[in-house]
Amino acid sequence: MFNARMPKRAKTTVQLNGITCGASPSADGAIGGGQGYKRPIAPSAPPVKTLDELLRALDKARSGDVVFVSPRTTIDCTERVYIEGLVIEIPEGVTLASNRGQNSAPGGMIASDTFDTRPLIHAGGPNVRVTGLRIRGPNPKPCLEHHHRSFAEGRGHGYYYKFPTSNGIATEHDHLEVDNCELAGWSHAAIFLTCGYGHFIHHNFIHHNQYNGLGYGISHDIAQSLISHNLFNTNRHSIAGTGNSGSGYEACHNIELGQSLSHCFDMHGGRDRKDNTTVAGTWMHIHHNTFRCPKTAVVIRGVPEERADIHHNWFYQSPQDLSIRSDGNTTVHHNAYGLHAPQYRATSKI
């Protein structure tokens, strides 16, 4: 899964009527990070090579410090997660880093093969940064048979949740930054933002988080984030939210490479939570993304409290197909539709 090369990047923007639709690189480097990324972190102390070294370094770290994982090292946490319920805690203001993309380096890896990894890495305070790492989870599979047995055959949620699920990085604090990482194999979410504001998730390659029924690249509860310049592929939903009041995200200059188990960007509504409302988060702003995926691009399963604004995206689907679904309070304008001969639609409202 991590040894495969990233898919070759095709054209990601289109010019129609003098308007640019789709995802463009930033001054920090290519979409998805890696080679040429311009915000690398250099080690300020000897890099760590083992789990014990990593835990000791984080225990001693204070705000402003960098804990650097040695290049090409794999820190396998499987046994201690299984036996002890280990969670790697990053203190407030500390950066956990490696060197993904520098001189073609893959970056150090932190991994767990224990299905019940909840989470592997926890940001224990605000202003934590995770950068330049590969973070591998235990379950890259969709597990369609298990989902079918649980729901189509009527065994229900109790049976479904007997099979443990996993999270890669989680926080309930403000201002988590995750950049230039590769995250895959997390059956609940690669990044789980339970609370907090000002999160910034950018220049990552997030893929194979596709456990059916869950399977999120980035998931929000009562949290708000900026999600930009990421490559997504083979997730169930690359971005998702519970839709609770106070949640929202801006997603811009991201690319869906072509494989998705379900729709790509999501926000749950009241019927999913069964709270007798139609609330689907507070706001969403989705612009300048490229969706090279035949699945529906955006589904808002209710009504945002403020609004959703969806514009300047390039959708694989033609204008006749359903690229966006919402129950209301959503503005859709200045998007391009169709992969081979794109067409332009100026304004519509849902």
HELIX and SHEET records of a PDB file:
HELIX    1   1 LEU A   51  LYS A   60  1                                  10    
HELIX    2   2 THR A   78  GLU A   84  1                                   7    
HELIX    3   3 GLN A  102  SER A  104  5                                   3    
HELIX    4   4 LEU A  144  HIS A  147  1                                   4    
HELIX    5   5 HIS A  148  ALA A  152  3                                   5    
HELIX    6   6 HIS A  157  TYR A  160  1                                   4    
HELIX    7   7 GLY A  270  ARG A  273  1                                   4    
SHEET    1   A 2 THR A  13  LEU A  16  0                                        
SHEET    2   A 2 ILE A  19  GLY A  22 -1                                        
SHEET    1   B 8 VAL A  66  PHE A  68  0                                        
SHEET    2   B 8 THR A  95  ALA A  97  1                                        
SHEET    3   B 8 ARG A 129  THR A 131  1                                        
SHEET    4   B 8 GLU A 177  ASP A 179  1                                        
SHEET    5   B 8 ALA A 189  HIS A 202  1                                        
SHEET    6   B 8 ASN A 167  THR A 171  1                                        
SHEET    7   B 8 ILE A 121  ALA A 123  1                                        
SHEET    8   B 8 ILE A  88  ILE A  90  1                                        
SHEET    1   C 7 VAL A  66  PHE A  68  0                                        
SHEET    2   C 7 THR A  95  ALA A  97  1                                        
SHEET    3   C 7 ARG A 129  THR A 131  1                                        
SHEET    4   C 7 GLU A 177  ASP A 179  1                                        
SHEET    5   C 7 ALA A 189  HIS A 202  1                                        
SHEET    6   C 7 TYR A 216  SER A 228  1                                        
SHEET    7   C 7 HIS A 237  GLY A 241  1                                        
SHEET    1   D19 VAL A  66  PHE A  68  0                                        
SHEET    2   D19 THR A  95  ALA A  97  1                                        
SHEET    3   D19 ARG A 129  THR A 131  1                                        
SHEET    4   D19 GLU A 177  ASP A 179  1                                        
SHEET    5   D19 ALA A 189  HIS A 202  1                                        
SHEET    6   D19 TYR A 216  SER A 228  1                                        
SHEET    7   D19 GLY A 248  CYS A 252  1                                        
SHEET    8   D19 TRP A 283  HIS A 287  1                                        
SHEET    9   D19 ARG A 307  HIS A 311  1                                        
SHEET   10   D19 THR A 330  TYR A 337  1                                        
SHEET   11   D19 TRP A 314  PHE A 315  1                                        
SHEET   12   D19 THR A 290  PHE A 291  1                                        
SHEET   13   D19 ILE A 255  GLU A 256  1                                        
SHEET   14   D19 LEU A 231  ASN A 235  1                                        
SHEET   15   D19 PHE A 205  ASN A 209  1                                        
SHEET   16   D19 GLU A 182  ALA A 184  1                                        
SHEET   17   D19 ARG A 134  ARG A 136  1                                        
SHEET   18   D19 MET A 109  ALA A 111  1                                        
SHEET   19   D19 THR A  74  ASP A  76  1                                        
SHEET    1   E11 VAL A  66  PHE A  68  0                                        
SHEET    2   E11 THR A  95  ALA A  97  1                                        
SHEET    3   E11 ARG A 129  THR A 131  1                                        
SHEET    4   E11 GLU A 177  ASP A 179  1                                        
SHEET    5   E11 ALA A 189  HIS A 202  1                                        
SHEET    6   E11 TYR A 216  SER A 228  1                                        
SHEET    7   E11 GLY A 248  CYS A 252  1                                        
SHEET    8   E11 TRP A 283  HIS A 287  1                                        
SHEET    9   E11 ARG A 307  HIS A 311  1                                        
SHEET   10   E11 THR A 330  TYR A 337  1                                        
SHEET   11   E11 GLN A 343  LYS A 349 -1                                        
SHEET    1   F 3 PHE A 265  MET A 267  0                                        
SHEET    2   F 3 VAL A 298  ILE A 300  1                                        
SHEET    3   F 3 ILE A 324  SER A 326  1                                        
END                                                                             
